[in-house]
Amino acid sequence: MNIEQWWPNLKPATQAWLIDNNGDAVPESLAAEIAEAGGPAASDARQGGDDEPPGFYFPDEVVDWIEAVGNGETPEPPRPR
């Protein structure tokens, strides 16, 4: 399921956290809510690299989508990998 389909199922506070902390590791509690809403499970997300702390990270195209939403834009859906 693409982000534009599960994003509306998130709590407004979760959406705000994701916008405010876009690109950061997502806490386990939010990752669980995202998976429940139809988003990727923590096991499907990118894991932190050598220069990042371990955790749940969205792929770059999802980070770009969230950034566009945070800027009040209407983003294109991320392309499936």
C-alpha positions in Angstrom: 0.0 0.0 0.0 1.3 3.5 -0.9 1.8 6.2 1.7 -1.0 8.3 0.3 -3.4 5.4 1.2 -2.3 4.8 4.8 -1.3 8.3 5.7 -4.9 9.4 6.4 -5.2 6.4 8.8 -2.5 7.8 11.2 -3.4 9.9 14.2 -2.8 13.6 13.6 -0.1 13.6 16.3 1.7 10.8 14.5 1.5 12.7 11.2 2.9 15.8 12.9 5.7 13.9 14.5 6.7 12.4 11.1 6.6 15.8 9.5 8.6 17.4 12.3 11.2 14.6 12.4 11.2 13.6 8.8 14.1 11.3 7.9 14.8 10.4 11.5 14.5 6.9 13.0 10.8 6.2 13.8 10.1 5.1 17.3 8.8 1.6 17.7 5.4 2.8 19.0 4.9 4.9 15.8 6.2 2.1 13.6 3.5 -0.2 15.1 0.8 2.4 14.4 2.1 2.9 10.8 2.0 -0.9 10.2 -1.5 -1.1 11.6 -2.6 1.7 9.3 -1.4 -0.3 6.3 2.1 1.1 6.0 5.4 -0.8 6.0 6.2 -3.0 8.9 9.4 -2.2 10.7 11.0 -5.3 9.1 10.2 -3.8 5.6 11.8 -0.4 6.3 15.4 0.6 5.7 17.6 0.0 8.7 20.1 2.6 9.9 23.4 2.7 8.1 26.9 3.0 9.5 26.5 6.7 10.1 22.9 6.4 11.5 21.6 5.0 14.8 19.8 1.7 14.4 16.1 1.9 13.8 13.2 2.1 11.4 13.7 4.5 8.6 11.6 5.3 5.6 13.0 5.0 2.1 14.1 8.3 0.5 11.0 8.6 -1.7 8.7 8.4 1.4 10.8 11.0 3.1 10.4 13.2 0.1 6.6 12.6 0.1 6.3 13.6 3.8 8.5 16.7 3.2 6.1 17.8 0.4 3.1 17.3 2.7 4.8 19.3 5.4 5.4 22.1 2.9 1.7 22.1 2.1 2.2 20.6 -1.4 0.3 17.8 -3.0 3.0 15.2 -3.6 3.1 12.5 -6.3 2.8 9.0 -5.0 6.2 7.3 -4.4 7.2 4.9 -7.1 7.1 1.2 -6.1 10.5 -0.3 -5.9 
